[in-house]
């Protein structure tokens, strides 16, 4: 599971494409929310806080799942996040 701050909605779609290309059916969730939605959750669900430091206009939650090694999924996740960062898709 990873919580990301894409630079904008198009960057989120580009990141989704990276996950689809490299993970296929192991991509089990990809959700994008804006800062207003996150603020509502934090205001009305006790004990919640922003998962990222600083304010970001867009957020993405990504989940990978597989019956194999969790280490392999973690490595794939790390590789994709590095690619997304190199491409300027993340804050």
PDB file with one MODEL, atoms N, CA, C and O in Angstrom:
MODEL        1
ATOM      1  N   UNK A   1       0.855  -1.176   0.000  1.00  0.00           N
ATOM      2  CA  UNK A   1       0.000   0.000   0.000  1.00  0.00           C
ATOM      3  C   UNK A   1       0.899   1.236   0.000  1.00  0.00           C
ATOM      4  O   UNK A   1       1.908   1.289   0.703  1.00  0.00           O
ATOM      5  N   UNK A   2       0.514   2.219  -0.796  1.00  0.00           N
ATOM      6  CA  UNK A   2       1.263   3.476  -0.834  1.00  0.00           C
ATOM      7  C   UNK A   2       0.283   4.639  -0.963  1.00  0.00           C
ATOM      8  O   UNK A   2      -0.743   4.535  -1.636  1.00  0.00           O
ATOM      9  N   UNK A   3       0.614   5.731  -0.315  1.00  0.00           N
ATOM     10  CA  UNK A   3      -0.152   6.979  -0.408  1.00  0.00           C
ATOM     11  C   UNK A   3       0.753   7.982  -1.100  1.00  0.00           C
ATOM     12  O   UNK A   3       1.854   8.253  -0.621  1.00  0.00           O
ATOM     13  N   UNK A   4       0.306   8.540  -2.223  1.00  0.00           N
ATOM     14  CA  UNK A   4       1.127   9.399  -3.059  1.00  0.00           C
ATOM     15  C   UNK A   4       0.509  10.785  -3.209  1.00  0.00           C
ATOM     16  O   UNK A   4      -0.684  10.981  -2.978  1.00  0.00           O
ATOM     17  N   UNK A   5       1.344  11.733  -3.599  1.00  0.00           N
ATOM     18  CA  UNK A   5       0.873  13.082  -3.913  1.00  0.00           C
ATOM     19  C   UNK A   5       1.271  13.393  -5.355  1.00  0.00           C
ATOM     20  O   UNK A   5       2.355  13.922  -5.602  1.00  0.00           O
ATOM     21  N   UNK A   6       0.381  13.059  -6.322  1.00  0.00           N
ATOM     22  CA  UNK A   6       0.696  13.394  -7.709  1.00  0.00           C
ATOM     23  C   UNK A   6       0.638  14.906  -7.919  1.00  0.00           C
ATOM     24  O   UNK A   6      -0.030  15.620  -7.171  1.00  0.00           O
ATOM     25  N   UNK A   7       1.337  15.379  -8.932  1.00  0.00           N
ATOM     26  CA  UNK A   7       1.372  16.815  -9.185  1.00  0.00           C
ATOM     27  C   UNK A   7       0.024  17.343  -9.666  1.00  0.00           C
ATOM     28  O   UNK A   7      -0.312  18.499  -9.406  1.00  0.00           O
ATOM     29  N   UNK A   8      -0.753  16.514 -10.364  1.00  0.00           N
ATOM     30  CA  UNK A   8      -2.072  16.917 -10.866  1.00  0.00           C
ATOM     31  C   UNK A   8      -2.821  15.659 -11.312  1.00  0.00           C
ATOM     32  O   UNK A   8      -2.246  14.571 -11.297  1.00  0.00           O
ATOM     33  N   UNK A   9      -4.102  15.786 -11.713  1.00  0.00           N
ATOM     34  CA  UNK A   9      -4.863  14.603 -12.123  1.00  0.00           C
ATOM     35  C   UNK A   9      -4.239  13.857 -13.309  1.00  0.00           C
ATOM     36  O   UNK A   9      -4.291  12.627 -13.349  1.00  0.00           O
ATOM     37  N   UNK A  10      -3.652  14.572 -14.272  1.00  0.00           N
ATOM     38  CA  UNK A  10      -3.018  13.885 -15.398  1.00  0.00           C
ATOM     39  C   UNK A  10      -1.833  13.052 -14.921  1.00  0.00           C
ATOM     40  O   UNK A  10      -1.612  11.949 -15.419  1.00  0.00           O
ATOM     41  N   UNK A  11      -1.077  13.565 -13.970  1.00  0.00           N
ATOM     42  CA  UNK A  11       0.042  12.799 -13.409  1.00  0.00           C
ATOM     43  C   UNK A  11      -0.484  11.535 -12.736  1.00  0.00           C
ATOM     44  O   UNK A  11       0.138  10.477 -12.834  1.00  0.00           O
ATOM     45  N   UNK A  12      -1.629  11.635 -12.050  1.00  0.00           N
ATOM     46  CA  UNK A  12      -2.226  10.450 -11.421  1.00  0.00           C
ATOM     47  C   UNK A  12      -2.570   9.408 -12.477  1.00  0.00           C
ATOM     48  O   UNK A  12      -2.342   8.215 -12.275  1.00  0.00           O
ATOM     49  N   UNK A  13      -3.117   9.856 -13.599  1.00  0.00           N
ATOM     50  CA  UNK A  13      -3.429   8.915 -14.679  1.00  0.00           C
ATOM     51  C   UNK A  13      -2.162   8.297 -15.263  1.00  0.00           C
ATOM     52  O   UNK A  13      -2.150   7.114 -15.604  1.00  0.00           O
ATOM     53  N   UNK A  14      -1.112   9.079 -15.378  1.00  0.00           N
ATOM     54  CA  UNK A  14       0.162   8.558 -15.872  1.00  0.00           C
ATOM     55  C   UNK A  14       0.736   7.523 -14.904  1.00  0.00           C
ATOM     56  O   UNK A  14       1.277   6.501 -15.327  1.00  0.00           O
ATOM     57  N   UNK A  15       0.615   7.792 -13.617  1.00  0.00           N
ATOM     58  CA  UNK A  15       1.074   6.839 -12.602  1.00  0.00           C
ATOM     59  C   UNK A  15       0.238   5.566 -12.672  1.00  0.00           C
ATOM     60  O   UNK A  15       0.775   4.463 -12.575  1.00  0.00           O
ATOM     61  N   UNK A  16      -1.068   5.716 -12.841  1.00  0.00           N
ATOM     62  CA  UNK A  16      -1.933   4.544 -13.008  1.00  0.00           C
ATOM     63  C   UNK A  16      -1.448   3.704 -14.183  1.00  0.00           C
ATOM     64  O   UNK A  16      -1.408   2.478 -14.088  1.00  0.00           O
ATOM     65  N   UNK A  17      -1.080   4.348 -15.290  1.00  0.00           N
ATOM     66  CA  UNK A  17      -0.569   3.622 -16.443  1.00  0.00           C
ATOM     67  C   UNK A  17       0.689   2.838 -16.117  1.00  0.00           C
ATOM     68  O   UNK A  17       0.848   1.706 -16.575  1.00  0.00           O
ATOM     69  N   UNK A  18       1.590   3.426 -15.328  1.00  0.00           N
ATOM     70  CA  UNK A  18       2.802   2.710 -14.918  1.00  0.00           C
ATOM     71  C   UNK A  18       2.442   1.463 -14.119  1.00  0.00           C
ATOM     72  O   UNK A  18       3.003   0.390 -14.345  1.00  0.00           O
ATOM     73  N   UNK A  19       1.512   1.607 -13.193  1.00  0.00           N
ATOM     74  CA  UNK A  19       1.097   0.453 -12.391  1.00  0.00           C
ATOM     75  C   UNK A  19       0.420  -0.608 -13.251  1.00  0.00           C
ATOM     76  O   UNK A  19       0.681  -1.798 -13.076  1.00  0.00           O
ATOM     77  N   UNK A  20      -0.436  -0.203 -14.168  1.00  0.00           N
ATOM     78  CA  UNK A  20      -1.117  -1.173 -15.031  1.00  0.00           C
ATOM     79  C   UNK A  20      -0.120  -1.926 -15.905  1.00  0.00           C
ATOM     80  O   UNK A  20      -0.233  -3.141 -16.068  1.00  0.00           O
ATOM     81  N   UNK A  21       0.852  -1.214 -16.466  1.00  0.00           N
ATOM     82  CA  UNK A  21       1.843  -1.847 -17.323  1.00  0.00           C
ATOM     83  C   UNK A  21       2.713  -2.842 -16.559  1.00  0.00           C
ATOM     84  O   UNK A  21       3.014  -3.923 -17.066  1.00  0.00           O
ATOM     85  N   UNK A  22       3.111  -2.485 -15.358  1.00  0.00           N
ATOM     86  CA  UNK A  22       4.089  -3.296 -14.641  1.00  0.00           C
ATOM     87  C   UNK A  22       3.493  -4.269 -13.636  1.00  0.00           C
ATOM     88  O   UNK A  22       4.168  -5.202 -13.200  1.00  0.00           O
ATOM     89  N   UNK A  23       2.239  -4.061 -13.266  1.00  0.00           N
ATOM     90  CA  UNK A  23       1.642  -4.914 -12.239  1.00  0.00           C
ATOM     91  C   UNK A  23       0.473  -5.755 -12.738  1.00  0.00           C
ATOM     92  O   UNK A  23       0.182  -6.810 -12.175  1.00  0.00           O
ATOM     93  N   UNK A  24      -0.190  -5.298 -13.782  1.00  0.00           N
ATOM     94  CA  UNK A  24      -1.341  -6.045 -14.293  1.00  0.00           C
ATOM     95  C   UNK A  24      -2.380  -6.270 -13.215  1.00  0.00           C
ATOM     96  O   UNK A  24      -2.835  -5.330 -12.564  1.00  0.00           O
ATOM     97  N   UNK A  25      -2.750  -7.533 -13.034  1.00  0.00           N
ATOM     98  CA  UNK A  25      -3.819  -7.874 -12.094  1.00  0.00           C
ATOM     99  C   UNK A  25      -3.387  -7.744 -10.630  1.00  0.00           C
ATOM    100  O   UNK A  25      -4.229  -7.852  -9.739  1.00  0.00           O
ATOM    101  N   UNK A  26      -2.115  -7.518 -10.362  1.00  0.00           N
ATOM    102  CA  UNK A  26      -1.668  -7.325  -8.977  1.00  0.00           C
ATOM    103  C   UNK A  26      -2.053  -5.945  -8.450  1.00  0.00           C
ATOM    104  O   UNK A  26      -1.974  -5.698  -7.247  1.00  0.00           O
ATOM    105  N   UNK A  27      -2.471  -5.039  -9.348  1.00  0.00           N
ATOM    106  CA  UNK A  27      -2.988  -3.732  -8.924  1.00  0.00           C
ATOM    107  C   UNK A  27      -4.419  -3.944  -8.449  1.00  0.00           C
ATOM    108  O   UNK A  27      -5.321  -4.169  -9.257  1.00  0.00           O
ATOM    109  N   UNK A  28      -4.624  -3.873  -7.144  1.00  0.00           N
ATOM    110  CA  UNK A  28      -5.954  -4.165  -6.609  1.00  0.00           C
ATOM    111  C   UNK A  28      -6.758  -2.923  -6.257  1.00  0.00           C
ATOM    112  O   UNK A  28      -7.980  -2.998  -6.131  1.00  0.00           O
ATOM    113  N   UNK A  29      -6.087  -1.769  -6.094  1.00  0.00           N
ATOM    114  CA  UNK A  29      -6.810  -0.531  -5.805  1.00  0.00           C
ATOM    115  C   UNK A  29      -5.981   0.658  -6.268  1.00  0.00           C
ATOM    116  O   UNK A  29      -4.756   0.668  -6.142  1.00  0.00           O
ATOM    117  N   UNK A  30      -6.672   1.662  -6.806  1.00  0.00           N
ATOM    118  CA  UNK A  30      -6.054   2.926  -7.193  1.00  0.00           C
ATOM    119  C   UNK A  30      -7.138   3.983  -7.041  1.00  0.00           C
ATOM    120  O   UNK A  30      -8.067   4.057  -7.846  1.00  0.00           O
ATOM    121  N   UNK A  31      -7.009   4.796  -6.007  1.00  0.00           N
ATOM    122  CA  UNK A  31      -8.030   5.799  -5.717  1.00  0.00           C
ATOM    123  C   UNK A  31      -7.403   7.179  -5.659  1.00  0.00           C
ATOM    124  O   UNK A  31      -6.366   7.371  -5.023  1.00  0.00           O
ATOM    125  N   UNK A  32      -8.029   8.141  -6.323  1.00  0.00           N
ATOM    126  CA  UNK A  32      -7.563   9.516  -6.285  1.00  0.00           C
ATOM    127  C   UNK A  32      -8.587  10.371  -5.547  1.00  0.00           C
ATOM    128  O   UNK A  32      -9.789  10.276  -5.798  1.00  0.00           O
ATOM    129  N   UNK A  33      -8.095  11.210  -4.633  1.00  0.00           N
ATOM    130  CA  UNK A  33      -8.962  12.150  -3.935  1.00  0.00           C
ATOM    131  C   UNK A  33      -8.279  13.513  -3.938  1.00  0.00           C
ATOM    132  O   UNK A  33      -7.065  13.616  -4.110  1.00  0.00           O
ATOM    133  N   UNK A  34      -9.077  14.549  -3.747  1.00  0.00           N
ATOM    134  CA  UNK A  34      -8.481  15.879  -3.659  1.00  0.00           C
ATOM    135  C   UNK A  34      -8.356  16.290  -2.189  1.00  0.00           C
ATOM    136  O   UNK A  34      -8.826  15.587  -1.294  1.00  0.00           O
ATOM    137  N   UNK A  35      -7.727  17.418  -1.962  1.00  0.00           N
ATOM    138  CA  UNK A  35      -7.470  17.856  -0.584  1.00  0.00           C
ATOM    139  C   UNK A  35      -8.766  18.132   0.175  1.00  0.00           C
ATOM    140  O   UNK A  35      -8.811  17.935   1.390  1.00  0.00           O
ATOM    141  N   UNK A  36      -9.819  18.581  -0.507  1.00  0.00           N
ATOM    142  CA  UNK A  36     -11.103  18.825   0.168  1.00  0.00           C
ATOM    143  C   UNK A  36     -11.675  17.527   0.728  1.00  0.00           C
ATOM    144  O   UNK A  36     -12.170  17.500   1.855  1.00  0.00           O
ATOM    145  N   UNK A  37     -11.607  16.467  -0.045  1.00  0.00           N
ATOM    146  CA  UNK A  37     -12.114  15.172   0.420  1.00  0.00           C
ATOM    147  C   UNK A  37     -11.316  14.673   1.625  1.00  0.00           C
ATOM    148  O   UNK A  37     -11.886  14.160   2.588  1.00  0.00           O
ATOM    149  N   UNK A  38      -9.999  14.828   1.561  1.00  0.00           N
ATOM    150  CA  UNK A  38      -9.163  14.419   2.679  1.00  0.00           C
ATOM    151  C   UNK A  38      -9.484  15.247   3.921  1.00  0.00           C
ATOM    152  O   UNK A  38      -9.543  14.707   5.025  1.00  0.00           O
ATOM    153  N   UNK A  39      -9.691  16.541   3.753  1.00  0.00           N
ATOM    154  CA  UNK A  39     -10.040  17.415   4.873  1.00  0.00           C
ATOM    155  C   UNK A  39     -11.339  16.975   5.534  1.00  0.00           C
ATOM    156  O   UNK A  39     -11.453  17.015   6.759  1.00  0.00           O
ATOM    157  N   UNK A  40     -12.315  16.555   4.741  1.00  0.00           N
ATOM    158  CA  UNK A  40     -13.603  16.092   5.294  1.00  0.00           C
ATOM    159  C   UNK A  40     -13.391  14.848   6.146  1.00  0.00           C
ATOM    160  O   UNK A  40     -13.942  14.742   7.242  1.00  0.00           O
ATOM    161  N   UNK A  41     -12.599  13.912   5.650  1.00  0.00           N
ATOM    162  CA  UNK A  41     -12.316  12.695   6.423  1.00  0.00           C
ATOM    163  C   UNK A  41     -11.624  13.051   7.732  1.00  0.00           C
ATOM    164  O   UNK A  41     -12.004  12.561   8.795  1.00  0.00           O
ATOM    165  N   UNK A  42     -10.619  13.894   7.652  1.00  0.00           N
ATOM    166  CA  UNK A  42      -9.873  14.252   8.864  1.00  0.00           C
ATOM    167  C   UNK A  42     -10.745  14.993   9.871  1.00  0.00           C
ATOM    168  O   UNK A  42     -10.549  14.857  11.078  1.00  0.00           O
ATOM    169  N   UNK A  43     -11.702  15.772   9.386  1.00  0.00           N
ATOM    170  CA  UNK A  43     -12.569  16.542  10.279  1.00  0.00           C
ATOM    171  C   UNK A  43     -13.648  15.685  10.932  1.00  0.00           C
ATOM    172  O   UNK A  43     -14.097  15.992  12.036  1.00  0.00           O
ATOM    173  N   UNK A  44     -14.070  14.613  10.262  1.00  0.00           N
ATOM    174  CA  UNK A  44     -15.232  13.865  10.747  1.00  0.00           C
ATOM    175  C   UNK A  44     -14.954  12.430  11.173  1.00  0.00           C
ATOM    176  O   UNK A  44     -15.854  11.756  11.674  1.00  0.00           O
ATOM    177  N   UNK A  45     -13.746  11.956  10.986  1.00  0.00           N
ATOM    178  CA  UNK A  45     -13.404  10.607  11.430  1.00  0.00           C
ATOM    179  C   UNK A  45     -12.343  10.740  12.525  1.00  0.00           C
ATOM    180  O   UNK A  45     -11.203  11.113  12.250  1.00  0.00           O
ATOM    181  N   UNK A  46     -12.722  10.435  13.747  1.00  0.00           N
ATOM    182  CA  UNK A  46     -11.786  10.618  14.867  1.00  0.00           C
ATOM    183  C   UNK A  46     -10.479   9.837  14.670  1.00  0.00           C
ATOM    184  O   UNK A  46     -10.474   8.711  14.173  1.00  0.00           O
ATOM    185  N   UNK A  47      -9.384  10.469  15.074  1.00  0.00           N
ATOM    186  CA  UNK A  47      -8.094   9.801  15.051  1.00  0.00           C
ATOM    187  C   UNK A  47      -7.397   9.781  13.701  1.00  0.00           C
ATOM    188  O   UNK A  47      -6.342   9.162  13.565  1.00  0.00           O
ATOM    189  N   UNK A  48      -7.953  10.431  12.719  1.00  0.00           N
ATOM    190  CA  UNK A  48      -7.338  10.433  11.387  1.00  0.00           C
ATOM    191  C   UNK A  48      -6.433  11.636  11.232  1.00  0.00           C
ATOM    192  O   UNK A  48      -6.678  12.692  11.816  1.00  0.00           O
ATOM    193  N   UNK A  49      -5.369  11.467  10.426  1.00  0.00           N
ATOM    194  CA  UNK A  49      -4.477  12.573  10.121  1.00  0.00           C
ATOM    195  C   UNK A  49      -3.981  12.428   8.693  1.00  0.00           C
ATOM    196  O   UNK A  49      -4.080  11.358   8.091  1.00  0.00           O
ATOM    197  N   UNK A  50      -3.455  13.500   8.168  1.00  0.00           N
ATOM    198  CA  UNK A  50      -2.929  13.493   6.813  1.00  0.00           C
ATOM    199  C   UNK A  50      -1.762  12.511   6.747  1.00  0.00           C
ATOM    200  O   UNK A  50      -0.825  12.625   7.537  1.00  0.00           O
ATOM    201  N   UNK A  51      -1.798  11.546   5.820  1.00  0.00           N
ATOM    202  CA  UNK A  51      -0.721  10.557   5.742  1.00  0.00           C
ATOM    203  C   UNK A  51       0.587  11.123   5.180  1.00  0.00           C
ATOM    204  O   UNK A  51       1.628  10.477   5.290  1.00  0.00           O
ATOM    205  N   UNK A  52       0.551  12.306   4.587  1.00  0.00           N
ATOM    206  CA  UNK A  52       1.745  12.939   4.041  1.00  0.00           C
ATOM    207  C   UNK A  52       2.025  14.238   4.778  1.00  0.00           C
ATOM    208  O   UNK A  52       1.103  14.914   5.233  1.00  0.00           O
ATOM    209  N   UNK A  53       3.279  14.578   4.892  1.00  0.00           N
ATOM    210  CA  UNK A  53       3.600  15.870   5.494  1.00  0.00           C
ATOM    211  C   UNK A  53       3.334  16.966   4.465  1.00  0.00           C
ATOM    212  O   UNK A  53       3.568  16.781   3.271  1.00  0.00           O
ATOM    213  N   UNK A  54       2.857  18.072   4.928  1.00  0.00           N
ATOM    214  CA  UNK A  54       2.553  19.183   4.035  1.00  0.00           C
ATOM    215  C   UNK A  54       1.205  19.025   3.361  1.00  0.00           C
ATOM    216  O   UNK A  54       0.578  17.968   3.416  1.00  0.00           O
ATOM    217  N   UNK A  55       0.779  20.099   2.728  1.00  0.00           N
ATOM    218  CA  UNK A  55      -0.509  20.111   2.026  1.00  0.00           C
ATOM    219  C   UNK A  55      -0.275  19.824   0.546  1.00  0.00           C
ATOM    220  O   UNK A  55       0.651  20.358  -0.063  1.00  0.00           O
ATOM    221  N   UNK A  56      -1.120  18.980  -0.017  1.00  0.00           N
ATOM    222  CA  UNK A  56      -1.050  18.635  -1.434  1.00  0.00           C
ATOM    223  C   UNK A  56      -2.464  18.676  -2.007  1.00  0.00           C
ATOM    224  O   UNK A  56      -3.403  18.238  -1.341  1.00  0.00           O
ATOM    225  N   UNK A  57      -2.638  19.187  -3.216  1.00  0.00           N
ATOM    226  CA  UNK A  57      -3.987  19.290  -3.776  1.00  0.00           C
ATOM    227  C   UNK A  57      -4.584  17.947  -4.189  1.00  0.00           C
ATOM    228  O   UNK A  57      -5.805  17.800  -4.220  1.00  0.00           O
ATOM    229  N   UNK A  58      -3.746  16.975  -4.505  1.00  0.00           N
ATOM    230  CA  UNK A  58      -4.217  15.665  -4.967  1.00  0.00           C
ATOM    231  C   UNK A  58      -3.515  14.542  -4.218  1.00  0.00           C
ATOM    232  O   UNK A  58      -2.349  14.657  -3.841  1.00  0.00           O
ATOM    233  N   UNK A  59      -4.251  13.456  -4.011  1.00  0.00           N
ATOM    234  CA  UNK A  59      -3.731  12.291  -3.305  1.00  0.00           C
ATOM    235  C   UNK A  59      -4.155  11.029  -4.056  1.00  0.00           C
ATOM    236  O   UNK A  59      -5.228  10.975  -4.657  1.00  0.00           O
ATOM    237  N   UNK A  60      -3.291  10.020  -4.006  1.00  0.00           N
ATOM    238  CA  UNK A  60      -3.607   8.725  -4.605  1.00  0.00           C
ATOM    239  C   UNK A  60      -3.252   7.632  -3.601  1.00  0.00           C
ATOM    240  O   UNK A  60      -2.184   7.655  -2.990  1.00  0.00           O
ATOM    241  N   UNK A  61      -4.148   6.695  -3.443  1.00  0.00           N
ATOM    242  CA  UNK A  61      -3.918   5.497  -2.653  1.00  0.00           C
ATOM    243  C   UNK A  61      -3.775   4.336  -3.623  1.00  0.00           C
ATOM    244  O   UNK A  61      -4.643   4.112  -4.467  1.00  0.00           O
ATOM    245  N   UNK A  62      -2.675   3.598  -3.499  1.00  0.00           N
ATOM    246  CA  UNK A  62      -2.396   2.461  -4.376  1.00  0.00           C
ATOM    247  C   UNK A  62      -2.250   1.215  -3.518  1.00  0.00           C
ATOM    248  O   UNK A  62      -1.601   1.245  -2.472  1.00  0.00           O
ATOM    249  N   UNK A  63      -2.859   0.116  -3.965  1.00  0.00           N
ATOM    250  CA  UNK A  63      -2.689  -1.160  -3.269  1.00  0.00           C
ATOM    251  C   UNK A  63      -2.366  -2.238  -4.284  1.00  0.00           C
ATOM    252  O   UNK A  63      -3.029  -2.365  -5.313  1.00  0.00           O
ATOM    253  N   UNK A  64      -1.340  -3.009  -3.977  1.00  0.00           N
ATOM    254  CA  UNK A  64      -0.968  -4.166  -4.780  1.00  0.00           C
ATOM    255  C   UNK A  64      -1.233  -5.414  -3.949  1.00  0.00           C
ATOM    256  O   UNK A  64      -1.057  -5.402  -2.731  1.00  0.00           O
ATOM    257  N   UNK A  65      -1.655  -6.483  -4.604  1.00  0.00           N
ATOM    258  CA  UNK A  65      -1.868  -7.740  -3.884  1.00  0.00           C
ATOM    259  C   UNK A  65      -1.490  -8.903  -4.784  1.00  0.00           C
ATOM    260  O   UNK A  65      -1.624  -8.848  -6.006  1.00  0.00           O
ATOM    261  N   UNK A  66      -1.019  -9.947  -4.142  1.00  0.00           N
ATOM    262  CA  UNK A  66      -0.582 -11.132  -4.872  1.00  0.00           C
ATOM    263  C   UNK A  66      -0.489 -12.269  -3.862  1.00  0.00           C
ATOM    264  O   UNK A  66      -0.362 -12.038  -2.660  1.00  0.00           O
ATOM    265  N   UNK A  67      -0.552 -13.481  -4.358  1.00  0.00           N
ATOM    266  CA  UNK A  67      -0.406 -14.628  -3.472  1.00  0.00           C
ATOM    267  C   UNK A  67       1.053 -14.977  -3.238  1.00  0.00           C
ATOM    268  O   UNK A  67       1.366 -15.829  -2.406  1.00  0.00           O
ATOM    269  N   UNK A  68       1.954 -14.316  -3.973  1.00  0.00           N
ATOM    270  CA  UNK A  68       3.388 -14.581  -3.839  1.00  0.00           C
ATOM    271  C   UNK A  68       4.025 -13.770  -2.739  1.00  0.00           C
ATOM    272  O   UNK A  68       3.377 -13.403  -1.758  1.00  0.00           O
ATOM    273  N   UNK A  69       5.281 -13.498  -2.912  1.00  0.00           N
ATOM    274  CA  UNK A  69       6.105 -12.825  -1.919  1.00  0.00           C
ATOM    275  C   UNK A  69       5.741 -11.352  -1.775  1.00  0.00           C
ATOM    276  O   UNK A  69       5.639 -10.630  -2.767  1.00  0.00           O
ATOM    277  N   UNK A  70       5.549 -10.917  -0.548  1.00  0.00           N
ATOM    278  CA  UNK A  70       5.312  -9.505  -0.278  1.00  0.00           C
ATOM    279  C   UNK A  70       6.530  -8.658  -0.608  1.00  0.00           C
ATOM    280  O   UNK A  70       6.409  -7.482  -0.949  1.00  0.00           O
ATOM    281  N   UNK A  71       7.709  -9.271  -0.503  1.00  0.00           N
ATOM    282  CA  UNK A  71       8.947  -8.562  -0.829  1.00  0.00           C
ATOM    283  C   UNK A  71       8.985  -8.190  -2.300  1.00  0.00           C
ATOM    284  O   UNK A  71       9.424  -7.094  -2.649  1.00  0.00           O
ATOM    285  N   UNK A  72       8.534  -9.081  -3.165  1.00  0.00           N
ATOM    286  CA  UNK A  72       8.503  -8.805  -4.604  1.00  0.00           C
ATOM    287  C   UNK A  72       7.584  -7.624  -4.897  1.00  0.00           C
ATOM    288  O   UNK A  72       7.938  -6.736  -5.673  1.00  0.00           O
ATOM    289  N   UNK A  73       6.422  -7.612  -4.288  1.00  0.00           N
ATOM    290  CA  UNK A  73       5.496  -6.495  -4.494  1.00  0.00           C
ATOM    291  C   UNK A  73       6.089  -5.187  -4.000  1.00  0.00           C
ATOM    292  O   UNK A  73       5.923  -4.145  -4.635  1.00  0.00           O
ATOM    293  N   UNK A  74       6.773  -5.237  -2.882  1.00  0.00           N
ATOM    294  CA  UNK A  74       7.407  -4.030  -2.340  1.00  0.00           C
ATOM    295  C   UNK A  74       8.469  -3.508  -3.308  1.00  0.00           C
ATOM    296  O   UNK A  74       8.599  -2.299  -3.500  1.00  0.00           O
ATOM    297  N   UNK A  75       9.225  -4.425  -3.915  1.00  0.00           N
ATOM    298  CA  UNK A  75      10.254  -4.028  -4.887  1.00  0.00           C
ATOM    299  C   UNK A  75       9.628  -3.392  -6.124  1.00  0.00           C
ATOM    300  O   UNK A  75      10.119  -2.373  -6.611  1.00  0.00           O
ATOM    301  N   UNK A  76       8.555  -3.980  -6.632  1.00  0.00           N
ATOM    302  CA  UNK A  76       7.859  -3.436  -7.797  1.00  0.00           C
ATOM    303  C   UNK A  76       7.298  -2.058  -7.476  1.00  0.00           C
ATOM    304  O   UNK A  76       7.426  -1.126  -8.271  1.00  0.00           O
ATOM    305  N   UNK A  77       6.680  -1.934  -6.316  1.00  0.00           N
ATOM    306  CA  UNK A  77       6.128  -0.652  -5.879  1.00  0.00           C
ATOM    307  C   UNK A  77       7.232   0.405  -5.831  1.00  0.00           C
ATOM    308  O   UNK A  77       7.049   1.522  -6.315  1.00  0.00           O
ATOM    309  N   UNK A  78       8.359   0.052  -5.254  1.00  0.00           N
ATOM    310  CA  UNK A  78       9.475   0.996  -5.147  1.00  0.00           C
ATOM    311  C   UNK A  78       9.968   1.415  -6.534  1.00  0.00           C
ATOM    312  O   UNK A  78      10.241   2.594  -6.759  1.00  0.00           O
ATOM    313  N   UNK A  79      10.083   0.480  -7.448  1.00  0.00           N
ATOM    314  CA  UNK A  79      10.543   0.789  -8.804  1.00  0.00           C
ATOM    315  C   UNK A  79       9.596   1.758  -9.504  1.00  0.00           C
ATOM    316  O   UNK A  79      10.039   2.704 -10.155  1.00  0.00           O
ATOM    317  N   UNK A  80       8.303   1.523  -9.372  1.00  0.00           N
ATOM    318  CA  UNK A  80       7.320   2.384 -10.025  1.00  0.00           C
ATOM    319  C   UNK A  80       7.346   3.782  -9.409  1.00  0.00           C
ATOM    320  O   UNK A  80       7.261   4.777 -10.128  1.00  0.00           O
ATOM    321  N   UNK A  81       7.460   3.860  -8.102  1.00  0.00           N
ATOM    322  CA  UNK A  81       7.516   5.171  -7.446  1.00  0.00           C
ATOM    323  C   UNK A  81       8.777   5.934  -7.864  1.00  0.00           C
ATOM    324  O   UNK A  81       8.737   7.154  -8.025  1.00  0.00           O
ATOM    325  N   UNK A  82       9.877   5.232  -8.038  1.00  0.00           N
ATOM    326  CA  UNK A  82      11.103   5.883  -8.520  1.00  0.00           C
ATOM    327  C   UNK A  82      10.909   6.406  -9.942  1.00  0.00           C
ATOM    328  O   UNK A  82      11.334   7.516 -10.261  1.00  0.00           O
ATOM    329  N   UNK A  83      10.271   5.608 -10.790  1.00  0.00           N
ATOM    330  CA  UNK A  83       9.984   6.051 -12.164  1.00  0.00           C
ATOM    331  C   UNK A  83       9.102   7.292 -12.155  1.00  0.00           C
ATOM    332  O   UNK A  83       9.384   8.268 -12.849  1.00  0.00           O
ATOM    333  N   UNK A  84       8.041   7.250 -11.370  1.00  0.00           N
ATOM    334  CA  UNK A  84       7.102   8.366 -11.304  1.00  0.00           C
ATOM    335  C   UNK A  84       7.811   9.632 -10.817  1.00  0.00           C
ATOM    336  O   UNK A  84       7.562  10.726 -11.323  1.00  0.00           O
ATOM    337  N   UNK A  85       8.690   9.473  -9.840  1.00  0.00           N
ATOM    338  CA  UNK A  85       9.443  10.622  -9.340  1.00  0.00           C
ATOM    339  C   UNK A  85      10.386  11.167 -10.405  1.00  0.00           C
ATOM    340  O   UNK A  85      10.472  12.380 -10.591  1.00  0.00           O
ATOM    341  N   UNK A  86      11.090  10.287 -11.103  1.00  0.00           N
ATOM    342  CA  UNK A  86      12.017  10.707 -12.158  1.00  0.00           C
ATOM    343  C   UNK A  86      11.291  11.430 -13.284  1.00  0.00           C
ATOM    344  O   UNK A  86      11.854  12.318 -13.925  1.00  0.00           O
ATOM    345  N   UNK A  87      10.036  11.046 -13.522  1.00  0.00           N
ATOM    346  CA  UNK A  87       9.239  11.668 -14.584  1.00  0.00           C
ATOM    347  C   UNK A  87       8.554  12.946 -14.118  1.00  0.00           C
ATOM    348  O   UNK A  87       7.837  13.579 -14.893  1.00  0.00           O
ATOM    349  N   UNK A  88       8.765  13.331 -12.863  1.00  0.00           N
ATOM    350  CA  UNK A  88       8.174  14.556 -12.335  1.00  0.00           C
ATOM    351  C   UNK A  88       6.685  14.457 -12.056  1.00  0.00           C
ATOM    352  O   UNK A  88       5.981  15.466 -12.082  1.00  0.00           O
ATOM    353  N   UNK A  89       6.193  13.240 -11.786  1.00  0.00           N
ATOM    354  CA  UNK A  89       4.765  13.030 -11.570  1.00  0.00           C
ATOM    355  C   UNK A  89       4.343  13.162 -10.104  1.00  0.00           C
ATOM    356  O   UNK A  89       3.153  13.208  -9.795  1.00  0.00           O
ATOM    357  N   UNK A  90       5.329  13.223  -9.209  1.00  0.00           N
ATOM    358  CA  UNK A  90       5.040  13.281  -7.772  1.00  0.00           C
ATOM    359  C   UNK A  90       5.584  14.554  -7.154  1.00  0.00           C
ATOM    360  O   UNK A  90       6.572  15.121  -7.620  1.00  0.00           O
ATOM    361  N   UNK A  91       4.912  14.995  -6.083  1.00  0.00           N
ATOM    362  CA  UNK A  91       5.443  16.124  -5.296  1.00  0.00           C
ATOM    363  C   UNK A  91       6.568  15.615  -4.444  1.00  0.00           C
ATOM    364  O   UNK A  91       7.171  16.382  -3.694  1.00  0.00           O
TER     365      UNK A  91
ENDMDL
END
